């Protein structure tokens, strides 16, 4: 998977099969195998998820597990900086598709906000892996150092969906809405190919995609202005969806707060769409 790009799946139940390859001497890494639990832990701790995809038939997958991930410096680095998850690719095909994994082994780093930060493809020896992971560890440490704990913030007032738009400078994480819908790809838009729409700034991957949006903005605009329909139905404090969770339902982009919200929506999409329609009617 190329940096800054990942596949977007049509809404499906995001079932993670509890099936692990032989982890051998990598037992010291605190591997999990449930993406939903990992996403919750990532949000609570502020640590990014480190998701490694392997396969029983993949020789270099076993080398990565039994050699690289057995190195004590790598073990310490992973346990300290990440929420580690290891998945068997054959048992988790939907996760492979959603994240655009094209080769094994592949290790994906995902932020607590569910943004794909990067992918490490193939086998790497311990020294190389430590170098790859160090950039994410340093970023994590800086965030912790800069974090300001505040318990005095006022609760968000109940507002119509349209009043809770993403900030202009970070609308949909700068991802191209046309690529999301037409190509089912997460592609970061260019800061030089941009327009303002409904009070926010949008970036596009090309002039052609910008013109497509201008021709029919309603078609490309996300459901509920990019807020998670499940979070809205539950009246959660935070409702803004993440571009990395994007799905397409009945020809419209839908963003979710987490993979867990995504899976809940997939179980009964109509329930949440109807709830959203009632919420929008009440706010008019």
Beta strands, then each sheet from edge to edge (+ up, - down):
strand 1: 5-7
strand 2: 9-10
strand 3: 48-54
strand 4: 82-88
strand 5: 106-110
strand 6: 116-121
strand 7: 185-187
strand 8: 190-197
strand 9: 200-204
strand 10: 242-249
strand 11: 252-256
sheet 1: 1+ 7-
sheet 2: 2+ 10+ 11-
sheet 3: 4+ 3+ 5- 6+
sheet 4: 8+ 9-
end
